[in-house]
Amino acid sequence: MEKLKYERPVINKIKAGVPDKFGMSTKIKTISKIEGIPVKDIIKEYGSPVFVLSENKIRETYNEAYRAFSTRYPKVQFSWSYKTNYLDAVCKIYHSEGSWAEVVSGFEYDKAIDNGVDGSKILFNGPDKSDKDLIKAIEKKSFIHIDHFDELYSIIRIADNLKQKAKVAIRVNMDTGIYPQWDRFGFNYENGEAWNALNRIMLSNNLELVGLHTHIGTYILSANAYGIAATKLAELAVRVHRKFNHHIKYIDMGGGFASNNTLKGAYLPGKDTCPSFDDYAESITSALINSEIEPDHLPTLFLETGRAMIDEAGYILGTVLANKRLTSARRSTIVDIGINLLFTSFWYDHEIYPAQESSQQTEDTTIYGPLCMNIDMLREAIQFPLLQKGDHIVIPRIGAYNMTQWMQFITLRPNILLIDTNKNIQIIRKKESNDLFKSLEIVPEHLK
Ligand SMILES: *Cc1c(COP(=O)(O)O)cnc(C)c1O
């Protein structure tokens, strides 16, 4: 065996404020307070981990988005995407700002009604609407966004039976230059399917065509794609008017605007690459205003923005359980936040911050969650200071999808708090208990 060559160790001088080949070294940012309330006090009172939402931030972002569109277009209506975060308190904040409800299941539909939303202000999307759901939606005069021909024929049958007009739109999928194309929802534009569906609706007795809908994807980094989509929907609206002398009341551009999170594998942070609400608004409203649609009949512009509206308002706070050296000599830190609570860690490199002053020396660290499962990893590689057992961490920008896609696995789900506009902490979803789970399970007689 050949003797390995000796390499002398190197000591690098720390060059504060001077870029090296990895770029600028930055001071470790800490997040010790949320809306002015110390993280350690929140955890002491409500446990760890714990979700925290800021009502101020929700309202502020809503208004920023609404302003971007309403200053460029005369008729704008936002509709809150329930599946993004359907905590009642959250939905009610959006409704109080003027948002309608955008739902994709019977469960979400009933939730919107319970939240006091009038049936005529619910947009009903999704491929799974039962006959029972459809009857309810027709009777309550909701806008039903048809996903496929089977659903179209069901609605024709149900509306004829009820002898009531169903208010419908179709969901349209199309090539906007974003690949892979989301063609599993709705009717395709390019192959004529959408036009076919529109003709069938126009020729049926009990269907009233009120709108055109698209949702081109999620976390779309190209504002231009929305301009293309809006142009295609406007073109359909013009064709419907030409052939049937019928004006479409609204064009719904769906959701999909990117939040400032960073996708795994992205070279630059999301903050630097995501278009602003103004960019999206400019693209969409230009397409509609410059279309052939007559100015007197400009449709209302609906938006169903989810992710970009609430991500920034949500935090999860947690605690360090242990540090460990892996056999590769790499440092790992184990925290009490698992991927069961932070579903979005599958596609985002979430930022993770210490909640107290820490050393400025960082090391490439893997952050694991508390689950006894190999995939439970929040960050494979992050420059992170050494925290001690019991120290707290904060993961910002997690308001979208985590509180709906989370799963009960190994641990129970924690409290969700809202810091209201008076800086009071409100529990908006209680932490789960063993009793709750017991109440759902039934042990057969012979096993008791
Ligand atoms: C999920 C969804 C939305 C919201 O999408 P975001 O990417 O969170 O903005 C809007 N419309 C429909 C039909 C959806 O399915």
Ligand as a Chemical Component Dictionary entry (heavy atoms), coordinates in Angstrom:
data_LIG
# 
_chem_comp.id                   LIG 
_chem_comp.type                 NON-POLYMER 
_chem_comp.pdbx_formal_charge   0 
_chem_comp.three_letter_code    LIG 
# 
loop_
_chem_comp_atom.comp_id 
_chem_comp_atom.atom_id 
_chem_comp_atom.alt_atom_id 
_chem_comp_atom.type_symbol 
_chem_comp_atom.charge 
_chem_comp_atom.model_Cartn_x 
_chem_comp_atom.model_Cartn_y 
_chem_comp_atom.model_Cartn_z 
_chem_comp_atom.pdbx_ordinal 
LIG C1 C1 C 0 -54.224 25.478 -4.635 1  
LIG C2 C2 C 0 -55.023 26.340 -5.477 2  
LIG C3 C3 C 0 -54.899 27.737 -5.411 3  
LIG C4 C4 C 0 -53.858 28.434 -4.562 4  
LIG O1 O1 O 0 -52.600 28.183 -5.089 5  
LIG P1 P1 P 0 -51.280 28.914 -4.548 6  
LIG O2 O2 O 0 -50.185 28.285 -5.327 7  
LIG O3 O3 O 0 -51.183 28.600 -3.084 8  
LIG O4 O4 O 0 -51.414 30.370 -4.790 9  
LIG C5 C5 C 0 -55.739 28.497 -6.200 10 
LIG N1 N1 N 0 -56.641 27.925 -7.034 11 
LIG C6 C6 C 0 -56.774 26.587 -7.119 12 
LIG C7 C7 C 0 -57.771 26.010 -8.041 13 
LIG C8 C8 C 0 -55.970 25.748 -6.357 14 
LIG O5 O5 O 0 -56.094 24.426 -6.474 15 
# 
loop_
_chem_comp_bond.comp_id 
_chem_comp_bond.atom_id_1 
_chem_comp_bond.atom_id_2 
_chem_comp_bond.value_order 
_chem_comp_bond.pdbx_ordinal 
LIG C1 C2 SING 1  
LIG C2 C3 SING 2  
LIG C2 C8 DOUB 3  
LIG C3 C4 SING 4  
LIG C3 C5 DOUB 5  
LIG C4 O1 SING 6  
LIG O1 P1 SING 7  
LIG P1 O2 DOUB 8  
LIG P1 O3 SING 9  
LIG P1 O4 SING 10 
LIG C5 N1 SING 11 
LIG N1 C6 DOUB 12 
LIG C6 C7 SING 13 
LIG C6 C8 SING 14 
LIG C8 O5 SING 15 
# 
